[in-house]
């Protein structure tokens, strides 16, 4: 019922533009980071499929060799297409589908949604797509729309999380041309939403739920929060919460998955 496209874990010194599918180190790193901390948010309500793929090295995002970078991302996408087609043929059996992804996985998920869902029969099977940690340009899709409430189905949710007031250098020219969802209300307005609505975050030890950690407010195509509050946060100086896009709003996402599935099945 659910496909999760994990983010970049091939971050060490580059040997090849793409990770090997049988690289034990990268696969273990993926399993004990992205799969544990991110994909797990969806496993209460869905059967999770997270295919291995020959992900592009993180340096491909910043490479001056655009042709080489494009080839690396195309190879990664080709692997996911093959995996998704195998899933449809072998495991789906006509069930509803949720697509979720983070970072590089979201870049590739956009292409997957474009090729297999938008304007195609499979769009009727889409419960929701969580395209997190990567921009969803407002002109990229036509029939697929951003979700505007917590119960809408067949739509997209997306956000990129930063500390209030911070704009990384690579987002200076973003110009607010991306869809953004507030994961505390599942709306797209610019209202500030208190952390009192944050039902729980999961941090690095993955052994406890921390409630009311982060607030949320949409501004200029990004999601902002004041410095999260949790034990030891006094020593937490990061202003870019990319790696915590999912973990900061963990229980809110888990609840929302259940809400949208219930609404999809009801309809």
C-alpha positions as CSV (number, residue, x, y, z in Angstrom):
1,X,0.0,0.0,0.0
2,X,2.9,2.3,0.5
3,X,6.2,3.1,-1.3
4,X,8.9,5.1,0.5
5,X,11.8,6.5,-1.5
6,X,14.6,7.2,0.9
7,X,17.0,10.2,0.8
8,X,20.6,10.4,0.0
9,X,22.8,8.3,2.2
10,X,25.7,8.1,-0.3
11,X,27.5,11.0,1.2
12,X,31.1,9.9,1.7
13,X,34.0,10.6,-0.7
14,X,32.8,10.0,-4.2
15,X,34.2,7.1,-6.2
16,X,31.4,6.7,-8.6
17,X,28.4,9.1,-9.3
18,X,26.0,6.4,-8.1
19,X,26.0,4.0,-5.2
20,X,26.3,0.3,-5.8
21,X,23.2,-1.6,-5.0
22,X,25.2,-4.1,-3.0
23,X,27.2,-1.7,-1.0
24,X,26.9,-3.1,2.5
25,X,28.0,0.1,4.2
26,X,25.5,2.4,2.3
27,X,22.7,-0.1,2.7
28,X,23.3,-0.4,6.5
29,X,23.5,3.4,6.8
30,X,20.2,3.7,4.9
31,X,18.5,1.1,7.1
32,X,19.6,2.6,10.4
33,X,18.9,6.2,9.4
34,X,16.2,6.8,6.7
35,X,14.3,3.6,7.1
36,X,14.4,3.6,10.9
37,X,13.7,7.3,11.5
38,X,11.6,8.2,8.5
39,X,9.9,5.2,6.8
40,X,8.8,3.9,10.2
41,X,6.4,6.7,10.6
42,X,4.2,5.0,8.0
43,X,4.3,1.4,9.2
44,X,1.4,1.5,11.6
45,X,-1.2,1.9,8.8
46,X,0.6,0.7,5.7
47,X,2.7,-2.1,4.4
48,X,6.0,-0.3,3.5
49,X,8.0,-1.0,0.4
50,X,11.4,0.9,0.3
51,X,13.3,-0.3,-2.7
52,X,17.1,-0.2,-2.9
53,X,18.3,2.0,-5.8
54,X,21.6,3.3,-7.1
55,X,21.2,6.7,-5.6
56,X,23.3,9.6,-6.8
57,X,26.1,10.8,-4.6
58,X,25.3,14.0,-2.7
59,X,27.9,15.9,-4.7
60,X,25.8,15.4,-7.8
61,X,23.4,18.0,-6.5
62,X,26.2,20.6,-6.7
63,X,28.2,19.3,-9.6
64,X,29.3,21.8,-12.3
65,X,29.0,18.9,-14.8
66,X,25.3,19.1,-15.4
67,X,25.3,16.2,-17.9
68,X,27.1,13.9,-15.5
69,X,24.7,14.9,-12.7
70,X,21.6,14.4,-14.9
71,X,22.9,10.9,-15.9
72,X,23.4,10.0,-12.2
73,X,19.8,11.0,-11.2
74,X,18.4,9.3,-14.3
75,X,20.1,6.0,-13.3
76,X,18.7,6.3,-9.8
77,X,15.2,7.0,-11.3
78,X,15.5,4.0,-13.7
79,X,16.0,1.7,-10.7
80,X,13.0,3.1,-8.9
81,X,10.8,2.7,-12.1
82,X,11.8,-0.9,-12.3
83,X,11.1,-1.5,-8.6
84,X,7.7,0.3,-8.8
85,X,6.6,-1.7,-11.8
86,X,7.6,-4.9,-10.1
87,X,5.6,-3.8,-7.0
88,X,2.5,-3.0,-9.1
89,X,2.7,-6.4,-10.9
90,X,3.6,-8.5,-7.9
91,X,2.5,-7.0,-4.6
92,X,-0.1,-4.3,-5.1
93,X,-3.1,-6.4,-6.1
94,X,-5.3,-3.3,-6.8
95,X,-4.7,-1.8,-3.3
96,X,-4.7,2.0,-2.7
97,X,-1.2,3.6,-2.8
98,X,0.7,6.1,-0.7
99,X,3.9,7.6,-2.1
100,X,6.3,9.1,0.4
101,X,9.8,10.3,0.1
102,X,12.5,12.6,1.4
103,X,15.2,14.7,-0.3
104,X,16.7,12.8,-3.2
105,X,13.8,10.4,-2.9
106,X,11.4,13.2,-3.3
107,X,13.1,14.6,-6.4
108,X,12.6,11.1,-7.9
109,X,9.1,10.7,-6.5
110,X,8.0,13.8,-8.4
111,X,9.0,12.1,-11.6
112,X,7.3,8.8,-10.5
113,X,4.1,10.7,-9.9
114,X,4.3,12.4,-13.2
115,X,5.0,9.3,-15.2
116,X,2.6,6.8,-13.4
117,X,-0.1,8.8,-11.7
118,X,-0.9,12.2,-13.2
119,X,-3.7,11.9,-15.7
120,X,-3.5,8.1,-15.6
121,X,-5.8,5.4,-14.1
122,X,-3.4,4.9,-11.2
123,X,-4.2,8.4,-10.0
124,X,-7.5,7.1,-8.7
125,X,-5.6,4.7,-6.4
126,X,-3.5,7.5,-4.9
127,X,-4.4,8.1,-1.2
128,X,-1.8,10.9,-0.8
129,X,1.8,11.7,-1.7
130,X,4.2,13.0,1.0
131,X,7.0,14.7,-1.0
132,X,9.1,16.0,1.8
133,X,12.5,17.8,1.9
134,X,12.4,18.8,-1.7
135,X,10.4,21.6,-3.5
136,X,7.3,20.8,-5.5
137,X,7.1,23.6,-8.1
138,X,3.6,25.0,-8.5
139,X,3.8,24.5,-12.3
140,X,5.2,20.9,-12.2
141,X,1.9,19.1,-12.0
142,X,-1.5,19.8,-13.6
143,X,-4.1,17.4,-12.2
144,X,-2.2,16.5,-9.0
145,X,-2.9,19.3,-6.5
146,X,-1.5,20.3,-3.1
147,X,-3.6,19.0,-0.1
148,X,-5.5,21.8,1.6
149,X,-6.8,20.0,4.7
150,X,-6.1,16.9,6.7
151,X,-8.7,14.6,5.0
152,X,-8.2,15.4,1.3
153,X,-7.0,12.4,-0.8
154,X,-5.3,12.1,-4.2
155,X,-3.2,15.1,-3.4
156,X,0.3,16.1,-2.4
157,X,1.8,17.3,0.9
158,X,5.3,18.9,0.9
159,X,7.5,20.9,3.2
160,X,11.2,21.9,3.9
161,X,11.9,22.8,7.5
162,X,14.2,25.6,8.6
163,X,14.7,27.7,11.8
164,X,12.7,30.9,11.7
165,X,14.5,33.6,9.8
166,X,17.1,31.4,8.2
167,X,17.5,31.0,4.4
168,X,20.4,28.7,3.1
169,X,22.5,30.1,0.3
170,X,21.1,27.6,-2.2
171,X,17.5,28.7,-1.5
172,X,18.2,32.5,-1.9
173,X,16.4,32.5,-5.3
174,X,13.6,30.1,-4.4
175,X,11.0,33.0,-4.7
176,X,8.2,31.0,-3.0
177,X,7.4,29.1,-6.1
178,X,6.8,25.8,-4.2
179,X,3.8,24.3,-2.6
180,X,4.1,24.0,1.2
181,X,2.0,22.1,3.7
182,X,1.9,22.9,7.4
183,X,2.3,19.4,9.1
184,X,0.5,20.6,12.2
185,X,-2.7,21.6,10.5
186,X,-2.3,20.2,7.0
187,X,-3.3,23.5,5.5
188,X,-1.4,25.8,3.2
189,X,-2.0,29.2,4.9
190,X,0.7,31.4,6.5
191,X,-0.7,31.4,10.0
192,X,1.7,30.6,12.9
193,X,0.8,27.3,14.5
194,X,1.9,26.7,18.1
195,X,4.0,23.7,19.1
196,X,1.1,22.8,21.4
197,X,-0.4,21.1,18.3
198,X,2.8,19.0,17.9
199,X,1.8,15.6,19.1
200,X,5.3,14.2,19.2
201,X,8.7,14.1,17.7
202,X,11.2,11.2,17.6
203,X,14.9,12.1,18.1
204,X,18.2,10.3,17.4
205,X,17.9,7.6,20.1
206,X,14.5,6.5,18.7
207,X,13.4,5.5,22.2
208,X,11.0,8.2,23.3
209,X,8.3,10.5,22.0
210,X,8.9,14.2,22.8
211,X,5.7,16.3,22.7
212,X,5.3,19.9,21.7
213,X,8.8,20.2,20.3
214,X,8.4,22.4,17.2
215,X,5.9,24.9,16.0
216,X,5.3,25.6,12.3
217,X,4.7,28.5,9.9
218,X,4.8,28.7,6.1
219,X,6.7,31.6,4.5
220,X,7.9,32.1,1.0
221,X,7.7,28.5,0.0
222,X,9.4,27.1,3.1
223,X,8.3,25.8,6.5
224,X,9.7,27.6,9.5
225,X,9.9,26.7,13.2
226,X,11.4,28.4,16.2
227,X,14.2,26.5,17.8
228,X,12.7,23.1,18.8
229,X,12.4,22.3,22.5
230,X,13.6,19.0,23.8
231,X,16.1,17.8,26.4
232,X,19.5,19.1,25.4
233,X,18.1,21.5,22.8
234,X,20.1,24.3,24.4
235,X,23.2,22.8,22.7
236,X,21.5,22.3,19.3
237,X,22.6,25.1,17.0
238,X,21.6,23.9,13.6
239,X,19.3,26.2,11.6
240,X,18.6,23.8,8.8
241,X,16.2,21.0,9.9
242,X,16.3,19.1,6.6
243,X,17.3,15.8,8.3
244,X,14.4,16.3,10.8
245,X,11.7,17.2,8.3
246,X,9.8,14.0,9.3
247,X,11.0,13.4,12.8
248,X,10.0,16.8,14.2
249,X,6.3,16.1,13.2
250,X,6.4,12.3,13.5
251,X,3.2,11.6,15.4
252,X,1.2,14.3,13.4
253,X,2.3,12.5,10.2
254,X,1.4,9.1,11.6
255,X,-2.1,10.4,12.6
256,X,-2.6,12.0,9.2
257,X,-1.8,8.8,7.3
258,X,-4.6,7.0,9.2
259,X,-7.0,9.9,8.6
260,X,-6.4,10.0,4.8
261,X,-6.6,6.2,4.5
262,X,-9.9,6.1,6.4
263,X,-11.3,8.9,4.2
264,X,-10.1,7.2,1.0
265,X,-11.7,3.9,1.9
266,X,-14.9,5.7,3.0
267,X,-15.2,7.4,-0.4
